[in-house]
Amino acid sequence: MHKIIELILNTGLLMIFLQVIWSIFITIIYHFSIPWIFWISLLVTFGLKIARIPPPKESIVQEVLGVDPLLLKNNTVGKDHGNGEQYCMRVVAHRGGGYDFPENSLTAFRNCKDKGCTAIEFDVWLTKDNVPIIFHDSTIDRVSGKYGIIKKMTWDELKDLDISYNHPLKDKFDKNFIEKIPLLHEGIEMCLSNEQRIIFDLKAFDLNMEIVHIIVEMYNKYPKLFQRAVVSSFNPLVVYMIRRKEPRIVGGLAWRPYYYSRVSYSGVEGPGPARYHNNLFQHLMYCLVDFVYEWMFSRFMYYIVGVSTVLLHKDIINQRVIHDWTNRDVRVIAWTVNLPSEKSHFARLFKLTYLTDTFVG
């Protein structure tokens, strides 16, 4: 079905393109005037300039992300990189390294410190009563063995859940081991005290201004975040609104193919199950959203939001993708890289920062 939809959309775009070319040709040859598309393009460009939030100064970006691995000779850090330190973000613990310890947990964050990992990515949700917590899924089912939707549950209903319940290494933990969902400020305080960088992955499928206010408040409460953290999301509106309120925040956008219409994606297996398999109209609508957003992502969206990095699915990264984003002065971070062979490939051949679930290998 998605192939047919893609073919229809591509055909439609081709027809629009040909129609525009023909209109321009007729206007120039027969009417000897400047085509209307020229004036509209100028107007749109002017609008983009007004709407755009410029990224923070390069010194701030380099303070947060460190030396760009692509610029390193022989993959080693030199003596002077203009940011007062010799930091390079090479490996980021995805959800704190959720294969080794319960994901998005304080125990996982401590393990990162013990393993020498200098950067942690974790997810942020808001509960029903707008308490910011560190959690990935929209439901509690997968990690806790219980049932519930995060945004429909209060913090009192969530705070005592054991998120190690279904962990594959549960049998290797202490028999009395229980891991609870951390609050956002607990994760921030631990990472900052350990001098670790943070990538906030904001879980906001729809625009929620409350999470915008909360993140900005966290930066005001912990000013060191301006030198240590990146705010990222699949939803560009959330990052845009945060940076609109506080332009000094380093922003990022995450992306993978079929994000809005499919629950997963693999370069080998292709798109996963439909998010809205019970509603054909809704599925078709989000297929259209995916198609349009993919086209806009690398042409307009990154520019308007003013991002300093993009977090891309590992299966869509190649040398050309890296080259194109480098020319836009935007760094590429790959996710999620777990196999030892993949880690070597991304670190040594591509020279990219990557997210990983495990420190094994």
C-alpha positions in Angstrom: 0.0 0.0 0.0 2.8 2.5 0.9 4.4 1.9 -2.5 1.2 2.8 -4.3 0.8 5.9 -2.1 4.4 7.0 -2.7 4.0 6.5 -6.5 0.8 8.6 -6.5 2.5 11.4 -4.5 5.6 11.3 -6.7 3.5 11.5 -9.8 1.5 14.4 -8.4 4.7 16.3 -7.6 6.0 15.6 -11.1 2.9 17.0 -12.6 3.1 20.1 -10.4 6.8 20.6 -11.4 6.0 20.3 -15.1 3.1 22.7 -14.8 5.3 25.3 -13.1 8.0 24.9 -15.7 5.4 25.3 -18.5 3.9 28.4 -16.8 7.3 30.0 -16.4 8.1 29.3 -20.0 4.9 30.8 -21.3 5.3 33.9 -19.0 8.8 34.7 -20.2 8.4 33.9 -23.9 4.9 35.2 -24.6 4.3 37.9 -22.0 7.9 39.1 -21.5 7.4 39.5 -17.7 8.9 38.1 -14.6 7.1 34.8 -13.6 4.8 34.9 -10.6 6.8 32.1 -9.0 9.8 34.4 -8.7 7.8 36.9 -6.6 6.3 34.1 -4.5 9.7 32.6 -4.0 11.1 35.9 -2.8 8.1 36.3 -0.4 8.5 32.8 1.0 12.3 33.3 1.4 11.7 36.5 3.3 9.1 34.7 5.5 11.6 31.9 6.3 14.2 34.5 7.3 11.8 36.1 9.7 10.5 32.8 11.2 14.0 31.3 11.5 15.8 31.0 14.9 19.5 31.1 14.3 21.5 28.4 16.0 23.6 29.4 19.0 27.1 30.6 18.5 29.6 28.0 17.3 31.5 28.3 20.6 28.4 27.3 22.5 27.7 24.4 20.2 31.3 23.2 20.4 31.1 23.5 24.2 28.1 21.2 24.3 29.0 18.7 21.5 32.7 19.0 21.7 35.1 18.6 18.8 33.5 17.4 15.6 34.8 13.8 15.1 34.9 14.5 11.3 37.5 17.1 11.8 39.9 15.0 13.8 43.1 13.8 12.1 43.9 10.1 12.8 40.8 10.1 15.0 42.6 11.8 17.9 41.9 15.0 19.8 44.5 17.8 19.3 45.6 20.4 21.8 43.6 23.4 20.8 40.0 23.4 19.5 39.0 26.9 20.6 36.5 25.8 23.3 38.9 25.7 26.2 38.8 21.9 26.5 39.6 18.8 24.6 36.2 17.1 24.7 34.8 15.0 21.8 31.4 13.4 22.0 32.0 10.0 20.5 29.5 7.7 22.2 26.1 8.5 23.7 24.3 6.1 26.0 20.9 5.6 24.4 18.3 5.7 27.2 21.4 5.5 29.5 22.4 2.1 28.0 19.1 0.2 28.3 20.5 -3.2 27.4 22.9 -3.3 30.3 20.6 -1.9 33.0 16.9 -0.7 33.1 16.5 1.9 30.4 16.2 5.6 31.5 17.1 4.7 35.1 19.4 6.3 37.5 21.2 2.9 37.8 21.9 3.0 34.1 23.2 6.5 34.4 25.6 5.5 37.1 26.8 2.6 35.0 27.5 5.1 32.2 29.7 7.1 34.6 31.5 3.8 35.6 32.1 2.9 32.0 33.5 6.3 31.2 30.7 7.4 28.9 30.5 11.2 28.7 27.1 11.6 27.2 23.6 10.3 27.9 20.4 10.5 25.9 17.1 10.0 27.8 13.4 10.5 27.1 11.1 13.0 28.7 7.3 12.6 29.1 4.7 14.6 31.0 2.3 12.8 33.3 -1.4 13.6 33.5 -0.6 16.1 36.2 2.3 17.6 34.1 5.1 16.1 36.1 8.2 15.7 33.9 9.6 12.1 34.1 12.3 10.2 32.3 10.5 7.5 30.3 10.4 6.3 26.7 7.1 4.6 25.8 3.7 6.1 25.7 2.5 3.2 27.9 4.0 1.4 30.9 3.3 -2.0 29.5 6.6 -3.1 28.1 8.9 -2.3 31.0 6.7 -2.7 34.0 4.4 -5.7 33.2 1.4 -3.5 34.1 -1.0 -1.5 31.9 -1.5 2.2 31.5 -1.0 5.3 29.4 1.6 7.8 30.6 -0.3 10.9 29.8 -3.5 9.5 31.4 -1.7 8.6 34.7 -0.6 10.8 37.6 2.8 10.8 39.1 1.4 9.1 42.3 0.2 6.3 40.0 3.6 5.9 38.4 6.2 6.6 41.1 6.2 3.1 42.6 6.4 1.0 39.4 9.3 -1.3 38.9 10.7 -0.6 35.5 13.2 -3.5 35.8 10.3 -6.0 35.8 10.8 -7.1 32.2 14.5 -6.4 31.7 16.3 -9.3 29.9 19.0 -9.3 32.6 16.5 -9.3 35.5 17.8 -12.6 36.7 21.3 -11.3 37.0 20.3 -8.3 39.2 20.0 -8.6 43.0 16.8 -10.5 43.9 15.6 -7.4 45.8 16.5 -5.0 43.0 13.8 -2.6 42.1 14.2 0.4 39.7 11.7 3.2 39.7 10.9 5.9 37.1 13.1 8.9 37.8 12.0 12.5 37.8 13.5 14.8 35.2 15.4 16.9 37.7 16.9 13.8 39.3 18.4 12.7 35.9 19.7 16.3 35.2 21.3 16.6 38.6 23.1 13.3 38.3 24.4 13.9 34.8 25.6 17.4 35.6 27.3 16.3 38.8 29.1 13.6 36.7 30.1 16.2 34.1 28.2 14.3 31.4 26.4 15.8 28.4 22.7 15.3 28.0 20.5 14.8 25.0 16.8 15.4 25.9 14.5 13.4 23.6 11.1 15.1 24.1 8.2 12.7 23.6 5.6 15.1 22.2 3.7 13.7 19.2 1.5 16.8 19.4 2.6 20.2 20.4 2.3 20.6 24.1 3.3 24.1 25.4 3.6 22.8 28.9 6.7 20.7 28.1 8.1 23.8 26.4 7.7 25.8 29.6 9.1 23.0 31.7 12.3 22.6 29.6 13.0 26.3 29.6 12.4 26.4 33.4 14.9 23.6 33.8 17.6 25.5 31.9 16.9 28.5 34.1 17.1 26.4 37.2 20.3 24.6 36.0 22.2 27.2 33.9 25.0 24.7 33.3 22.6 22.9 30.9 23.4 25.7 28.3 26.9 24.2 28.1 26.0 20.6 28.6 22.6 19.7 26.9 20.9 19.4 23.6 17.1 19.5 23.2 15.9 17.1 20.5 12.6 15.7 19.3 10.9 14.1 16.3 8.4 17.0 16.6 10.1 20.1 15.1 7.4 22.4 16.6 8.4 21.5 20.1 12.1 22.3 19.5 11.2 25.4 17.6 9.0 26.8 20.4 11.7 26.0 23.0 14.3 27.8 21.0 11.9 30.7 20.3 11.7 31.2 24.1 15.4 30.6 24.7 17.6 30.8 21.5 20.8 29.9 23.5 19.6 26.3 23.8 21.3 23.9 21.4 18.7 22.1 19.4 18.5 18.9 17.4 15.9 17.1 15.3 15.5 13.3 15.2 14.3 11.6 12.0 13.7 8.2 10.4 11.6 7.2 7.4 7.9 6.6 8.0 8.0 8.0 11.5 4.4 9.3 11.6 2.7 6.4 9.8 4.7 3.4 11.0 5.8 2.2 14.5 9.3 1.1 13.3 11.7 1.1 10.5 14.6 -1.1 9.4 16.9 -0.7 6.4 16.7 -4.5 5.8 13.0 -5.2 6.6 11.6 -1.8 5.6 8.7 0.0 7.4 7.1 -1.7 10.3 3.4 -2.1 11.2 1.1 0.9 10.6 0.4 3.1 13.6 -3.2 3.5 12.6 -4.0 0.1 11.1 -7.6 0.3 12.2 -8.3 3.6 10.4 -7.4 3.7 6.7 -8.1 7.4 6.3 -5.9 8.3 9.3 -3.2 6.0 8.0 -3.3 7.6 4.5 -3.2 11.0 6.1 0.0 10.3 8.0 1.5 8.7 5.0 1.1 12.0 3.3 2.6 13.8 6.4 5.6 11.5 6.2 6.1 12.2 2.5 5.8 16.0 2.9 7.9 16.2 6.0 10.7 14.1 4.6 10.9 16.5 1.7 10.9 19.5 4.1 13.2 18.1 6.7 16.5 18.7 4.9 15.4 21.7 2.9 13.5 24.0 5.3 12.8 22.5 8.7 16.3 22.3 10.0 16.9 25.9 8.9 13.8 27.4 10.5 14.4 25.5 13.8 18.1 26.4 13.8 19.3 23.0 14.8 23.0 22.2 15.4 22.6 18.4 15.0 20.3 15.8 13.5 19.9 12.4 15.0 19.3 10.0 12.1 18.4 6.3 11.9 21.6 4.4 11.2 20.2 2.6 8.2 19.7 5.8 6.2 23.2 7.2 6.8 25.9 7.2 4.0 28.7 9.4 2.9 26.5 11.6 0.8 24.1 12.2 3.7 27.0 13.1 6.0 28.5 15.4 3.3 25.2 17.2 2.7 24.5 17.9 6.4 28.1 19.0 6.9 27.7 21.5 4.2 24.7 22.8 6.2 26.9 23.2 9.3 24.8 20.5 11.0 26.3 17.5 12.8 25.0 14.0 12.2 24.5 11.6 15.2 23.6 8.0 14.4 21.1 5.9 16.3 21.0 3.1 17.5 24.3 1.4 16.9 24.7 -1.8 19.0 26.8 -4.4 17.1 30.6 -4.2 17.6 31.0 -4.2 13.8 28.6 -1.3 13.4 30.3 0.7 16.2 33.6 0.3 14.4 32.0 1.3 11.1 30.4 4.5 12.4 33.3 5.5 14.5 36.2 4.8 12.2 34.8 5.0 8.7 32.1 7.6 9.1 33.7 9.3 12.1 30.3 10.0 13.6 29.0 10.3 17.1 26.6 7.4 17.7 23.9 6.3 20.2 24.2 2.9 21.7 22.1 0.7 24.0 25.1 -1.3 25.4 28.7 -0.8 26.2 29.5 -4.5 25.4 31.8 -4.5 22.4 
